[in-house]
């Protein structure tokens, strides 16, 4: 993870280096962390399936091409 001063700066940095990228806002990161770990301490916790993870990423508005698991 890298922090940038703006979305434009992040996209320019990635493009200059020929890297695929997506910008994750602090709000999205917080919502992702909450959704991902909210039941981690439950006795019946289980790992998210790929489909569940994809649905979570989509619900947060993350780029489906960049965040694809399969």
PQR file with spaces between the fields and no chain letter, atoms N, CA, C, O and H, PARSE charges and radii, in Angstrom:
ATOM       1  N    UNK     1       0.847   -1.160    0.000 -0.4000 1.5000
ATOM       2  CA   UNK     1       0.000    0.000    0.000 -0.0000 2.0000
ATOM       3  C    UNK     1       0.899    1.231    0.000  0.5500 1.7000
ATOM       4  O    UNK     1       1.885    1.303    0.733 -0.5500 1.4000
ATOM       5  N    UNK     2       0.541    2.177   -0.822 -0.4000 1.5000
ATOM       6  CA   UNK     2       1.247    3.460   -0.872 -0.0000 2.0000
ATOM       7  C    UNK     2       0.222    4.572   -0.653  0.5500 1.7000
ATOM       8  O    UNK     2      -0.925    4.476   -1.089 -0.5500 1.4000
ATOM       9  H    UNK     2      -0.260    2.119   -1.417  0.4000 1.0000
ATOM      10  N    UNK     3       0.653    5.603    0.017 -0.4000 1.5000
ATOM      11  CA   UNK     3      -0.215    6.757    0.263 -0.0000 2.0000
ATOM      12  C    UNK     3       0.197    7.895   -0.661  0.5500 1.7000
ATOM      13  O    UNK     3       1.386    8.154   -0.850 -0.5500 1.4000
ATOM      14  H    UNK     3       1.585    5.681    0.371  0.4000 1.0000
ATOM      15  N    UNK     4      -0.790    8.570   -1.233 -0.4000 1.5000
ATOM      16  CA   UNK     4      -0.559    9.673   -2.157 -0.0000 2.0000
ATOM      17  C    UNK     4      -1.375   10.880   -1.740  0.5500 1.7000
ATOM      18  O    UNK     4      -2.342   10.764   -0.987 -0.5500 1.4000
ATOM      19  H    UNK     4      -1.755    8.360   -1.079  0.4000 1.0000
ATOM      20  N    UNK     5      -0.977   12.038   -2.238 -0.4000 1.5000
ATOM      21  CA   UNK     5      -1.678   13.271   -1.854 -0.0000 2.0000
ATOM      22  C    UNK     5      -3.007   13.452   -2.588  0.5500 1.7000
ATOM      23  O    UNK     5      -3.867   14.214   -2.147 -0.5500 1.4000
ATOM      24  H    UNK     5      -0.192   12.133   -2.850  0.4000 1.0000
ATOM      25  N    UNK     6      -3.170   12.741   -3.717 -0.4000 1.5000
ATOM      26  CA   UNK     6      -4.426   12.844   -4.455 -0.0000 2.0000
ATOM      27  C    UNK     6      -4.596   11.608   -5.328  0.5500 1.7000
ATOM      28  O    UNK     6      -3.640   10.871   -5.572 -0.5500 1.4000
ATOM      29  H    UNK     6      -2.471   12.121   -4.075  0.4000 1.0000
ATOM      30  N    UNK     7      -5.817   11.390   -5.793 -0.4000 1.5000
ATOM      31  CA   UNK     7      -6.092   10.287   -6.703 -0.0000 2.0000
ATOM      32  C    UNK     7      -5.311   10.466   -8.002  0.5500 1.7000
ATOM      33  O    UNK     7      -4.769    9.503   -8.545 -0.5500 1.4000
ATOM      34  H    UNK     7      -6.593   11.989   -5.594  0.4000 1.0000
ATOM      35  N    UNK     8      -5.257   11.689   -8.492 -0.4000 1.5000
ATOM      36  CA   UNK     8      -4.523   11.970   -9.732 -0.0000 2.0000
ATOM      37  C    UNK     8      -3.048   11.623   -9.570  0.5500 1.7000
ATOM      38  O    UNK     8      -2.450   11.031  -10.468 -0.5500 1.4000
ATOM      39  H    UNK     8      -5.697   12.471   -8.052  0.4000 1.0000
ATOM      40  N    UNK     9      -2.460   11.981   -8.442 -0.4000 1.5000
ATOM      41  CA   UNK     9      -1.056   11.673   -8.175 -0.0000 2.0000
ATOM      42  C    UNK     9      -0.831   10.162   -8.165  0.5500 1.7000
ATOM      43  O    UNK     9       0.154    9.685   -8.729 -0.5500 1.4000
ATOM      44  H    UNK     9      -2.946   12.462   -7.712  0.4000 1.0000
ATOM      45  N    UNK    10      -1.714    9.414   -7.542 -0.4000 1.5000
ATOM      46  CA   UNK    10      -1.591    7.958   -7.485 -0.0000 2.0000
ATOM      47  C    UNK    10      -1.676    7.346   -8.875  0.5500 1.7000
ATOM      48  O    UNK    10      -0.885    6.471   -9.227 -0.5500 1.4000
ATOM      49  H    UNK    10      -2.514    9.801   -7.084  0.4000 1.0000
ATOM      50  N    UNK    11      -2.634    7.810   -9.656 -0.4000 1.5000
ATOM      51  CA   UNK    11      -2.797    7.258  -11.012 -0.0000 2.0000
ATOM      52  C    UNK    11      -1.592    7.604  -11.892  0.5500 1.7000
ATOM      53  O    UNK    11      -1.139    6.770  -12.675 -0.5500 1.4000
ATOM      54  H    UNK    11      -3.276    8.521   -9.370  0.4000 1.0000
ATOM      55  N    UNK    12      -1.077    8.817  -11.769 -0.4000 1.5000
ATOM      56  CA   UNK    12       0.094    9.222  -12.552 -0.0000 2.0000
ATOM      57  C    UNK    12       1.314    8.383  -12.154  0.5500 1.7000
ATOM      58  O    UNK    12       2.051    7.910  -13.020 -0.5500 1.4000
ATOM      59  H    UNK    12      -1.445    9.495  -11.133  0.4000 1.0000
ATOM      60  N    UNK    13       1.524    8.202  -10.861 -0.4000 1.5000
ATOM      61  CA   UNK    13       2.646    7.416  -10.363 -0.0000 2.0000
ATOM      62  C    UNK    13       2.599    5.994  -10.922  0.5500 1.7000
ATOM      63  O    UNK    13       3.612    5.467  -11.383 -0.5500 1.4000
ATOM      64  H    UNK    13       0.925    8.586  -10.158  0.4000 1.0000
ATOM      65  N    UNK    14       1.415    5.379  -10.876 -0.4000 1.5000
ATOM      66  CA   UNK    14       1.258    4.013  -11.382 -0.0000 2.0000
ATOM      67  C    UNK    14       1.486    3.948  -12.885  0.5500 1.7000
ATOM      68  O    UNK    14       2.158    3.041  -13.377 -0.5500 1.4000
ATOM      69  H    UNK    14       0.593    5.807  -10.502  0.4000 1.0000
ATOM      70  N    UNK    15       0.931    4.903  -13.610 -0.4000 1.5000
ATOM      71  CA   UNK    15       1.066    4.913  -15.062 -0.0000 2.0000
ATOM      72  C    UNK    15       2.531    5.075  -15.471  0.5500 1.7000
ATOM      73  O    UNK    15       2.997    4.403  -16.391 -0.5500 1.4000
ATOM      74  H    UNK    15       0.385    5.640  -13.211  0.4000 1.0000
ATOM      75  N    UNK    16       3.248    5.957  -14.796 -0.4000 1.5000
ATOM      76  CA   UNK    16       4.672    6.175  -15.103 -0.0000 2.0000
ATOM      77  C    UNK    16       5.487    4.907  -14.920  0.5500 1.7000
ATOM      78  O    UNK    16       6.521    4.739  -15.566 -0.5500 1.4000
ATOM      79  H    UNK    16       2.869    6.503  -14.049  0.4000 1.0000
ATOM      80  N    UNK    17       5.042    4.017  -14.056 -0.4000 1.5000
ATOM      81  CA   UNK    17       5.767    2.784  -13.767 -0.0000 2.0000
ATOM      82  C    UNK    17       5.167    1.567  -14.456  0.5500 1.7000
ATOM      83  O    UNK    17       5.644    0.447  -14.276 -0.5500 1.4000
ATOM      84  H    UNK    17       4.202    4.153  -13.531  0.4000 1.0000
ATOM      85  N    UNK    18       4.115    1.789  -15.249 -0.4000 1.5000
ATOM      86  CA   UNK    18       3.482    0.686  -15.971 -0.0000 2.0000
ATOM      87  C    UNK    18       2.791   -0.316  -15.067  0.5500 1.7000
ATOM      88  O    UNK    18       2.749   -1.508  -15.372 -0.5500 1.4000
ATOM      89  H    UNK    18       3.728    2.699  -15.396  0.4000 1.0000
ATOM      90  N    UNK    19       2.247    0.164  -13.951 -0.4000 1.5000
ATOM      91  CA   UNK    19       1.594   -0.711  -12.981 -0.0000 2.0000
ATOM      92  C    UNK    19       0.081   -0.587  -13.038  0.5500 1.7000
ATOM      93  O    UNK    19      -0.460    0.502  -13.230 -0.5500 1.4000
ATOM      94  H    UNK    19       2.282    1.132  -13.703  0.4000 1.0000
ATOM      95  N    UNK    20      -0.591   -1.712  -12.869 -0.4000 1.5000
ATOM      96  CA   UNK    20      -2.044   -1.686  -12.703 -0.0000 2.0000
ATOM      97  C    UNK    20      -2.319   -1.166  -11.303  0.5500 1.7000
ATOM      98  O    UNK    20      -1.582   -1.475  -10.367 -0.5500 1.4000
ATOM      99  H    UNK    20      -0.152   -2.597  -12.712  0.4000 1.0000
ATOM     100  N    UNK    21      -3.366   -0.387  -11.156 -0.4000 1.5000
ATOM     101  CA   UNK    21      -3.652    0.157   -9.835 -0.0000 2.0000
ATOM     102  C    UNK    21      -5.119    0.498   -9.683  0.5500 1.7000
ATOM     103  O    UNK    21      -5.861    0.602  -10.660 -0.5500 1.4000
ATOM     104  H    UNK    21      -3.965   -0.136  -11.916  0.4000 1.0000
ATOM     105  N    UNK    22      -5.511    0.667   -8.452 -0.4000 1.5000
ATOM     106  CA   UNK    22      -6.821    1.191   -8.115 -0.0000 2.0000
ATOM     107  C    UNK    22      -6.623    2.058   -6.876  0.5500 1.7000
ATOM     108  O    UNK    22      -5.761    1.779   -6.043 -0.5500 1.4000
ATOM     109  H    UNK    22      -4.908    0.582   -7.659  0.4000 1.0000
ATOM     110  N    UNK    23      -7.414    3.089   -6.767 -0.4000 1.5000
ATOM     111  CA   UNK    23      -7.315    3.979   -5.616 -0.0000 2.0000
ATOM     112  C    UNK    23      -8.358    3.550   -4.598  0.5500 1.7000
ATOM     113  O    UNK    23      -9.550    3.474   -4.897 -0.5500 1.4000
ATOM     114  H    UNK    23      -8.114    3.315   -7.444  0.4000 1.0000
ATOM     115  N    UNK    24      -7.890    3.274   -3.403 -0.4000 1.5000
ATOM     116  CA   UNK    24      -8.748    2.895   -2.297 -0.0000 2.0000
ATOM     117  C    UNK    24      -8.775    4.077   -1.330  0.5500 1.7000
ATOM     118  O    UNK    24      -7.750    4.442   -0.756 -0.5500 1.4000
ATOM     119  H    UNK    24      -6.922    3.335   -3.161  0.4000 1.0000
ATOM     120  N    UNK    25      -9.951    4.670   -1.155 -0.4000 1.5000
ATOM     121  CA   UNK    25     -10.051    5.807   -0.241 -0.0000 2.0000
ATOM     122  C    UNK    25      -9.957    5.319    1.197  0.5500 1.7000
ATOM     123  O    UNK    25     -10.125    4.130    1.467 -0.5500 1.4000
ATOM     124  H    UNK    25     -10.784    4.373   -1.622  0.4000 1.0000
ATOM     125  N    UNK    26      -9.690    6.231    2.111 -0.4000 1.5000
ATOM     126  CA   UNK    26      -9.643    5.849    3.520 -0.0000 2.0000
ATOM     127  C    UNK    26     -10.994    5.312    3.989  0.5500 1.7000
ATOM     128  O    UNK    26     -11.050    4.372    4.782 -0.5500 1.4000
ATOM     129  H    UNK    26      -9.553    7.197    1.892  0.4000 1.0000
ATOM     130  N    UNK    27     -12.079    5.908    3.498 -0.4000 1.5000
ATOM     131  CA   UNK    27     -13.408    5.430    3.856 -0.0000 2.0000
ATOM     132  C    UNK    27     -13.612    4.002    3.355  0.5500 1.7000
ATOM     133  O    UNK    27     -14.111    3.153    4.094 -0.5500 1.4000
ATOM     134  H    UNK    27     -12.033    6.671    2.854  0.4000 1.0000
ATOM     135  N    UNK    28     -13.231    3.732    2.109 -0.4000 1.5000
ATOM     136  CA   UNK    28     -13.363    2.379    1.575 -0.0000 2.0000
ATOM     137  C    UNK    28     -12.503    1.395    2.365  0.5500 1.7000
ATOM     138  O    UNK    28     -12.944    0.285    2.663 -0.5500 1.4000
ATOM     139  H    UNK    28     -12.826    4.421    1.509  0.4000 1.0000
ATOM     140  N    UNK    29     -11.289    1.795    2.703 -0.4000 1.5000
ATOM     141  CA   UNK    29     -10.396    0.917    3.469 -0.0000 2.0000
ATOM     142  C    UNK    29     -11.002    0.589    4.831  0.5500 1.7000
ATOM     143  O    UNK    29     -10.947   -0.560    5.272 -0.5500 1.4000
ATOM     144  H    UNK    29     -10.932    2.697    2.461  0.4000 1.0000
ATOM     145  N    UNK    30     -11.572    1.575    5.494 -0.4000 1.5000
ATOM     146  CA   UNK    30     -12.193    1.351    6.801 -0.0000 2.0000
ATOM     147  C    UNK    30     -13.408    0.444    6.672  0.5500 1.7000
ATOM     148  O    UNK    30     -13.594   -0.463    7.482 -0.5500 1.4000
ATOM     149  H    UNK    30     -11.617    2.508    5.136  0.4000 1.0000
ATOM     150  N    UNK    31     -14.236    0.683    5.659 -0.4000 1.5000
ATOM     151  CA   UNK    31     -15.415   -0.162    5.467 -0.0000 2.0000
ATOM     152  C    UNK    31     -15.021   -1.585    5.084  0.5500 1.7000
ATOM     153  O    UNK    31     -15.655   -2.543    5.526 -0.5500 1.4000
ATOM     154  H    UNK    31     -14.085    1.420    5.001  0.4000 1.0000
ATOM     155  N    UNK    32     -13.978   -1.732    4.264 -0.4000 1.5000
ATOM     156  CA   UNK    32     -13.493   -3.057    3.892 -0.0000 2.0000
ATOM     157  C    UNK    32     -12.971   -3.797    5.124  0.5500 1.7000
ATOM     158  O    UNK    32     -13.314   -4.960    5.338 -0.5500 1.4000
ATOM     159  H    UNK    32     -13.462   -0.954    3.904  0.4000 1.0000
ATOM     160  N    UNK    33     -12.159   -3.144    5.918 -0.4000 1.5000
ATOM     161  CA   UNK    33     -11.616   -3.772    7.123 -0.0000 2.0000
ATOM     162  C    UNK    33     -12.736   -4.193    8.072  0.5500 1.7000
ATOM     163  O    UNK    33     -12.706   -5.296    8.616 -0.5500 1.4000
ATOM     164  H    UNK    33     -11.880   -2.200    5.744  0.4000 1.0000
ATOM     165  N    UNK    34     -13.710   -3.330    8.268 -0.4000 1.5000
ATOM     166  CA   UNK    34     -14.824   -3.662    9.166 -0.0000 2.0000
ATOM     167  C    UNK    34     -15.588   -4.876    8.655  0.5500 1.7000
ATOM     168  O    UNK    34     -15.853   -5.812    9.410 -0.5500 1.4000
ATOM     169  H    UNK    34     -13.734   -2.433    7.826  0.4000 1.0000
ATOM     170  N    UNK    35     -15.939   -4.863    7.382 -0.4000 1.5000
ATOM     171  CA   UNK    35     -16.706   -5.972    6.821 -0.0000 2.0000
ATOM     172  C    UNK    35     -15.881   -7.267    6.805  0.5500 1.7000
ATOM     173  O    UNK    35     -16.417   -8.348    7.047 -0.5500 1.4000
ATOM     174  H    UNK    35     -15.724   -4.103    6.768  0.4000 1.0000
ATOM     175  N    UNK    36     -14.606   -7.157    6.525 -0.4000 1.5000
ATOM     176  CA   UNK    36     -13.745   -8.335    6.394 -0.0000 2.0000
ATOM     177  C    UNK    36     -13.495   -9.005    7.747  0.5500 1.7000
ATOM     178  O    UNK    36     -13.469  -10.232    7.844 -0.5500 1.4000
ATOM     179  H    UNK    36     -14.170   -6.279    6.329  0.4000 1.0000
ATOM     180  N    UNK    37     -13.312   -8.186    8.794 -0.4000 1.5000
ATOM     181  CA   UNK    37     -12.905   -8.728   10.087 -0.0000 2.0000
ATOM     182  C    UNK    37     -13.980   -8.716   11.169  0.5500 1.7000
ATOM     183  O    UNK    37     -13.712   -9.141   12.293 -0.5500 1.4000
ATOM     184  H    UNK    37     -13.334   -7.190    8.715  0.4000 1.0000
ATOM     185  N    UNK    38     -15.185   -8.245   10.868 -0.4000 1.5000
ATOM     186  CA   UNK    38     -16.177   -8.063   11.921 -0.0000 2.0000
ATOM     187  C    UNK    38     -16.527   -9.351   12.661  0.5500 1.7000
ATOM     188  O    UNK    38     -16.866   -9.290   13.843 -0.5500 1.4000
ATOM     189  H    UNK    38     -15.403   -7.900    9.955  0.4000 1.0000
ATOM     190  N    UNK    39     -16.459  -10.497   12.023 -0.4000 1.5000
ATOM     191  CA   UNK    39     -16.816  -11.741   12.709 -0.0000 2.0000
ATOM     192  C    UNK    39     -15.604  -12.645   12.937  0.5500 1.7000
ATOM     193  O    UNK    39     -15.764  -13.826   13.245 -0.5500 1.4000
ATOM     194  H    UNK    39     -16.184  -10.546   11.063  0.4000 1.0000
ATOM     195  N    UNK    40     -14.422  -12.112   12.791 -0.4000 1.5000
ATOM     196  CA   UNK    40     -13.187  -12.914   12.877 -0.0000 2.0000
ATOM     197  C    UNK    40     -13.036  -13.635   14.221  0.5500 1.7000
ATOM     198  O    UNK    40     -12.467  -14.726   14.261 -0.5500 1.4000
ATOM     199  H    UNK    40     -14.292  -11.153   12.541  0.4000 1.0000
ATOM     200  N    UNK    41     -13.523  -13.066   15.305 -0.4000 1.5000
ATOM     201  CA   UNK    41     -13.371  -13.687   16.621 -0.0000 2.0000
ATOM     202  C    UNK    41     -14.518  -14.627   16.987  0.5500 1.7000
ATOM     203  O    UNK    41     -14.497  -15.234   18.057 -0.5500 1.4000
ATOM     204  H    UNK    41     -13.986  -12.180   15.272  0.4000 1.0000
ATOM     205  N    UNK    42     -15.504  -14.752   16.124 -0.4000 1.5000
ATOM     206  CA   UNK    42     -16.635  -15.640   16.400 -0.0000 2.0000
ATOM     207  C    UNK    42     -16.189  -17.103   16.337  0.5500 1.7000
ATOM     208  O    UNK    42     -15.335  -17.471   15.531 -0.5500 1.4000
ATOM     209  H    UNK    42     -15.521  -14.259   15.255  0.4000 1.0000
ATOM     210  N    UNK    43     -16.775  -17.913   17.189 -0.4000 1.5000
ATOM     211  CA   UNK    43     -16.419  -19.334   17.235 -0.0000 2.0000
ATOM     212  C    UNK    43     -16.689  -20.040   15.911  0.5500 1.7000
ATOM     213  O    UNK    43     -15.990  -20.989   15.557 -0.5500 1.4000
ATOM     214  H    UNK    43     -17.469  -17.613   17.844  0.4000 1.0000
ATOM     215  N    UNK    44     -17.706  -19.578   15.178 -0.4000 1.5000
ATOM     216  CA   UNK    44     -18.059  -20.229   13.913 -0.0000 2.0000
ATOM     217  C    UNK    44     -17.492  -19.487   12.693  0.5500 1.7000
ATOM     218  O    UNK    44     -17.975  -19.665   11.575 -0.5500 1.4000
ATOM     219  H    UNK    44     -18.275  -18.807   15.467  0.4000 1.0000
ATOM     220  N    UNK    45     -16.460  -18.652   12.916 -0.4000 1.5000
ATOM     221  CA   UNK    45     -15.860  -17.902   11.809 -0.0000 2.0000
ATOM     222  C    UNK    45     -15.323  -18.857   10.752  0.5500 1.7000
ATOM     223  O    UNK    45     -14.814  -19.933   11.068 -0.5500 1.4000
ATOM     224  H    UNK    45     -16.067  -18.507   13.824  0.4000 1.0000
ATOM     225  N    UNK    46     -15.442  -18.452    9.503 -0.4000 1.5000
ATOM     226  CA   UNK    46     -14.833  -19.173    8.388 -0.0000 2.0000
ATOM     227  C    UNK    46     -14.330  -18.154    7.382  0.5500 1.7000
ATOM     228  O    UNK    46     -14.809  -17.022    7.329 -0.5500 1.4000
ATOM     229  H    UNK    46     -15.855  -17.579    9.246  0.4000 1.0000
ATOM     230  N    UNK    47     -13.376  -18.564    6.601 -0.4000 1.5000
ATOM     231  CA   UNK    47     -12.803  -17.693    5.582 -0.0000 2.0000
ATOM     232  C    UNK    47     -13.876  -17.338    4.547  0.5500 1.7000
ATOM     233  O    UNK    47     -14.742  -18.157    4.238 -0.5500 1.4000
ATOM     234  H    UNK    47     -12.986  -19.484    6.644  0.4000 1.0000
ATOM     235  N    UNK    48     -13.814  -16.118    4.016 -0.4000 1.5000
ATOM     236  CA   UNK    48     -14.730  -15.718    2.938 -0.0000 2.0000
ATOM     237  C    UNK    48     -14.446  -16.560    1.701  0.5500 1.7000
ATOM     238  O    UNK    48     -13.295  -16.866    1.389 -0.5500 1.4000
ATOM     239  H    UNK    48     -13.111  -15.453    4.267  0.4000 1.0000
ATOM     240  N    UNK    49     -15.510  -16.923    1.009 -0.4000 1.5000
ATOM     241  CA   UNK    49     -15.312  -17.581   -0.283 -0.0000 2.0000
ATOM     242  C    UNK    49     -14.921  -16.503   -1.293  0.5500 1.7000
ATOM     243  O    UNK    49     -15.078  -15.311   -1.032 -0.5500 1.4000
ATOM     244  H    UNK    49     -16.444  -16.673    1.263  0.4000 1.0000
ATOM     245  N    UNK    50     -14.414  -16.930   -2.439 -0.4000 1.5000
ATOM     246  CA   UNK    50     -14.055  -15.977   -3.492 -0.0000 2.0000
ATOM     247  C    UNK    50     -15.288  -15.174   -3.924  0.5500 1.7000
ATOM     248  O    UNK    50     -15.197  -13.967   -4.147 -0.5500 1.4000
ATOM     249  H    UNK    50     -14.286  -17.899   -2.651  0.4000 1.0000
ATOM     250  N    UNK    51     -16.435  -15.842   -4.042 -0.4000 1.5000
ATOM     251  CA   UNK    51     -17.656  -15.140   -4.445 -0.0000 2.0000
ATOM     252  C    UNK    51     -18.084  -14.116   -3.391  0.5500 1.7000
ATOM     253  O    UNK    51     -18.515  -13.017   -3.740 -0.5500 1.4000
ATOM     254  H    UNK    51     -16.509  -16.822   -3.861  0.4000 1.0000
ATOM     255  N    UNK    52     -17.971  -14.462   -2.120 -0.4000 1.5000
ATOM     256  CA   UNK    52     -18.317  -13.524   -1.045 -0.0000 2.0000
ATOM     257  C    UNK    52     -17.371  -12.321   -1.057  0.5500 1.7000
ATOM     258  O    UNK    52     -17.804  -11.181   -0.888 -0.5500 1.4000
ATOM     259  H    UNK    52     -17.621  -15.355   -1.837  0.4000 1.0000
ATOM     260  N    UNK    53     -16.102  -12.579   -1.256 -0.4000 1.5000
ATOM     261  CA   UNK    53     -15.129  -11.486   -1.309 -0.0000 2.0000
ATOM     262  C    UNK    53     -15.406  -10.575   -2.498  0.5500 1.7000
ATOM     263  O    UNK    53     -15.360   -9.352   -2.364 -0.5500 1.4000
ATOM     264  H    UNK    53     -15.750  -13.505   -1.393  0.4000 1.0000
ATOM     265  N    UNK    54     -15.694  -11.158   -3.661 -0.4000 1.5000
ATOM     266  CA   UNK    54     -16.006  -10.349   -4.842 -0.0000 2.0000
ATOM     267  C    UNK    54     -17.243   -9.493   -4.599  0.5500 1.7000
ATOM     268  O    UNK    54     -17.280   -8.326   -4.988 -0.5500 1.4000
ATOM     269  H    UNK    54     -15.732  -12.152   -3.770  0.4000 1.0000
ATOM     270  N    UNK    55     -18.255  -10.070   -3.957 -0.4000 1.5000
ATOM     271  CA   UNK    55     -19.472   -9.318   -3.654 -0.0000 2.0000
ATOM     272  C    UNK    55     -19.165   -8.176   -2.690  0.5500 1.7000
ATOM     273  O    UNK    55     -19.710   -7.082   -2.835 -0.5500 1.4000
ATOM     274  H    UNK    55     -18.225  -11.018   -3.641  0.4000 1.0000
ATOM     275  N    UNK    56     -18.306   -8.417   -1.716 -0.4000 1.5000
ATOM     276  CA   UNK    56     -17.917   -7.365   -0.777 -0.0000 2.0000
ATOM     277  C    UNK    56     -17.179   -6.249   -1.502  0.5500 1.7000
ATOM     278  O    UNK    56     -17.479   -5.073   -1.294 -0.5500 1.4000
ATOM     279  H    UNK    56     -17.864   -9.306   -1.597  0.4000 1.0000
ATOM     280  N    UNK    57     -16.221   -6.601   -2.347 -0.4000 1.5000
ATOM     281  CA   UNK    57     -15.482   -5.594   -3.107 -0.0000 2.0000
ATOM     282  C    UNK    57     -16.438   -4.764   -3.961  0.5500 1.7000
ATOM     283  O    UNK    57     -16.321   -3.540   -4.019 -0.5500 1.4000
ATOM     284  H    UNK    57     -15.977   -7.556   -2.515  0.4000 1.0000
ATOM     285  N    UNK    58     -17.379   -5.428   -4.618 -0.4000 1.5000
ATOM     286  CA   UNK    58     -18.352   -4.725   -5.461 -0.0000 2.0000
ATOM     287  C    UNK    58     -19.216   -3.785   -4.626  0.5500 1.7000
ATOM     288  O    UNK    58     -19.522   -2.677   -5.065 -0.5500 1.4000
ATOM     289  H    UNK    58     -17.474   -6.423   -4.571  0.4000 1.0000
ATOM     290  N    UNK    59     -19.614   -4.215   -3.427 -0.4000 1.5000
ATOM     291  CA   UNK    59     -20.467   -3.376   -2.581 -0.0000 2.0000
ATOM     292  C    UNK    59     -19.749   -2.105   -2.127  0.5500 1.7000
ATOM     293  O    UNK    59     -20.392   -1.116   -1.776 -0.5500 1.4000
ATOM     294  H    UNK    59     -19.365   -5.116   -3.070  0.4000 1.0000
ATOM     295  N    UNK    60     -18.422   -2.136   -2.136 -0.4000 1.5000
ATOM     296  CA   UNK    60     -17.629   -0.970   -1.748 -0.0000 2.0000
ATOM     297  C    UNK    60     -17.252   -0.113   -2.954  0.5500 1.7000
ATOM     298  O    UNK    60     -16.592    0.915   -2.805 -0.5500 1.4000
ATOM     299  H    UNK    60     -17.900   -2.940   -2.422  0.4000 1.0000
ATOM     300  N    UNK    61     -17.668   -0.531   -4.140 -0.4000 1.5000
ATOM     301  CA   UNK    61     -17.381    0.240   -5.342 -0.0000 2.0000
ATOM     302  C    UNK    61     -15.952    0.083   -5.838  0.5500 1.7000
ATOM     303  O    UNK    61     -15.440    0.959   -6.536 -0.5500 1.4000
ATOM     304  H    UNK    61     -18.205   -1.366   -4.262  0.4000 1.0000
ATOM     305  N    UNK    62     -15.297   -1.032   -5.485 -0.4000 1.5000
ATOM     306  CA   UNK    62     -13.929   -1.248   -5.925 -0.0000 2.0000
ATOM     307  C    UNK    62     -13.912   -1.747   -7.371  0.5500 1.7000
ATOM     308  O    UNK    62     -14.820   -2.461   -7.796 -0.5500 1.4000
ATOM     309  H    UNK    62     -15.713   -1.743   -4.918  0.4000 1.0000
ATOM     310  N    UNK    63     -12.897   -1.377   -8.108 -0.4000 1.5000
ATOM     311  CA   UNK    63     -12.759   -1.731   -9.522 -0.0000 2.0000
ATOM     312  C    UNK    63     -12.740   -3.248   -9.679  0.5500 1.7000
ATOM     313  O    UNK    63     -11.811   -3.898   -9.199 -0.5500 1.4000
ATOM     314  H    UNK    63     -12.159   -0.798   -7.763  0.4000 1.0000
ATOM     315  N    UNK    64     -13.747   -3.830  -10.342 -0.4000 1.5000
ATOM     316  CA   UNK    64     -13.830   -5.288  -10.437 -0.0000 2.0000
ATOM     317  C    UNK    64     -12.684   -5.908  -11.253  0.5500 1.7000
ATOM     318  O    UNK    64     -12.332   -7.066  -11.028 -0.5500 1.4000
ATOM     319  H    UNK    64     -14.501   -3.302  -10.732  0.4000 1.0000
ATOM     320  N    UNK    65     -12.108   -5.164  -12.181 -0.4000 1.5000
ATOM     321  CA   UNK    65     -10.972   -5.706  -12.935 -0.0000 2.0000
ATOM     322  C    UNK    65      -9.726   -5.793  -12.063  0.5500 1.7000
ATOM     323  O    UNK    65      -8.989   -6.776  -12.137 -0.5500 1.4000
ATOM     324  H    UNK    65     -12.395   -4.224  -12.363  0.4000 1.0000
ATOM     325  N    UNK    66      -9.485   -4.788  -11.248 -0.4000 1.5000
ATOM     326  CA   UNK    66      -8.300   -4.783  -10.404 -0.0000 2.0000
ATOM     327  C    UNK    66      -8.454   -5.738   -9.215  0.5500 1.7000
ATOM     328  O    UNK    66      -7.493   -6.405   -8.831 -0.5500 1.4000
ATOM     329  H    UNK    66     -10.084   -3.989  -11.188  0.4000 1.0000
ATOM     330  N    UNK    67      -9.644   -5.805   -8.637 -0.4000 1.5000
ATOM     331  CA   UNK    67      -9.879   -6.589   -7.428 -0.0000 2.0000
ATOM     332  C    UNK    67     -10.391   -8.005   -7.718  0.5500 1.7000
ATOM     333  O    UNK    67     -10.933   -8.654   -6.824 -0.5500 1.4000
ATOM     334  H    UNK    67     -10.424   -5.263   -8.949  0.4000 1.0000
ATOM     335  N    UNK    68     -10.231   -8.483   -8.928 -0.4000 1.5000
ATOM     336  CA   UNK    68     -10.691   -9.830   -9.307 -0.0000 2.0000
ATOM     337  C    UNK    68      -9.819  -10.884   -8.635  0.5500 1.7000
ATOM     338  O    UNK    68      -8.593  -10.781   -8.652 -0.5500 1.4000
ATOM     339  H    UNK    68      -9.791   -7.956   -9.655  0.4000 1.0000
ATOM     340  N    UNK    69     -10.441  -11.883   -8.051 -0.4000 1.5000
ATOM     341  CA   UNK    69      -9.720  -12.952   -7.373 -0.0000 2.0000
ATOM     342  C    UNK    69      -9.501  -14.172   -8.249  0.5500 1.7000
ATOM     343  O    UNK    69      -8.653  -15.011   -7.945 -0.5500 1.4000
ATOM     344  H    UNK    69     -11.437  -11.967   -8.037  0.4000 1.0000
ATOM     345  N    UNK    70     -10.239  -14.277   -9.305 -0.4000 1.5000
ATOM     346  CA   UNK    70     -10.115  -15.462  -10.178 -0.0000 2.0000
ATOM     347  C    UNK    70      -9.602  -15.066  -11.520  0.5500 1.7000
ATOM     348  O    UNK    70      -9.430  -15.918  -12.391 -0.5500 1.4000
ATOM     349  H    UNK    70     -10.928  -13.596   -9.552  0.4000 1.0000
